[in-house]
Amino acid sequence: MSAPRLLASGHASLAARAVLGAVFIYLGATKALDPVGFLKLVRQFDLLPPLTLNLAAAVVPWCEIVFGALLLAGRFARGTALVSLLLLVAFTAAIVLRAVALHRSGTAAFCSLRFDCGCGTGEVLICLKLIENAGLCLLAALITLAPEHPLPFSRRRAAASTP
Amino acid sequence: MSQALLRPTLRQAFVVALAGVAIGLVANALSPRGLSLSRNYFPDTPAFRAAATAAPAATATATAAPAGTNPAATAPARSQRGLPLIGQERATELFRDPRRTEGLILFVDARAPEPYARGHIPGAYPLDHYRLELYVTDLIGVAHLAQEIVVYCHGGECEDSDLAASDLQQLGVPASKFSIYRGGFDEWQRLKLPVETGARGSGARANP
């Protein structure tokens, strides 16, 4: 199947939803299980004042779980993908800012920098993290823009309810 | 994206974002691990501020010191918030001091409950800065009675021991009693010094 036909069929959107949804649920759950750890990591970015920091550390992991669940279920998929995209862009910008600051304060090459960005995957090579986030952004953009594909169970439910 | 699709997508995005925040707030409030939204978890401590304001005076003293001496070299190293740092030798010395068994020297473990249960310096009181209310009633009386309080966390750059010491200072325990064991539990365990597992006073030892 050619790329345009794959996009038009909705299969690409379905696959993107499955991948992005699962990733968001996994990363959100990792942070929700250790909100104090996440709070400390978000603080290292030095971007938020104290009370906003608490709010972000408390709410963001659960938002990721909710967004992941909605993407997997295929409910409000376009809107969820758009919010996920904005969240990913904000996270990625914060990681770039911190990596640039670390790079300027030391002698290490940019792509040899590694730190725990609070992304839920522990300490990582920042260049790899940026590539990963770019991939997730593409998936979110694809779900937002490409034709939707309902999950199989939605079709069965629709068929069952037809007289 | 067509105009016809743009508006419902934006509306969906707004509703989804609101739902995410609302669910997040409820889940955080219900979760036993939830964060307080109104507490500043990383305050500046009085000791930190005192150390910062005392710096010019220390500089003035340094200029008056006799030639050939370096007061900075003899001054004790300080934590980020101005508390004296001690090394493994001093920590072990205090651990073996008979005053520890009399409650006059206190060890305080500022790590989270899970690593504390896996192993801590025998007799150390737990004090998780982020769940202060669970520990402070057990600790505040003995902290007032103690002559010296050694606080530790994992070691290295962990800030939790500083924050736990700051919590006790805010409850009236004088800053002069505190020191921070710089190497922390990671170093203690690496050196195979005595370790107690489970609850404080459980008697279960991981190392002799």
Interface residues (C-beta under 8 A of the other chain):
Chain A: A32 L33 D34 P35 V36 L39 R43 P50 L51 N54 L55 A57 A58 V59 V60 P61 W62 C63 V66 F67 L70 F76 R78 G79 T80 L82 V83 L86 T144 L145
Chain B: M1 L5 P8 T9 L10 R11 Q12 A13 F14 V15 V16 A17 A19 G20 V21 I23 G24 L25 A27 N28 S31 R33 G34 L35 S36 L37 S38 R39 N40 Y41 F42 A112 Y130
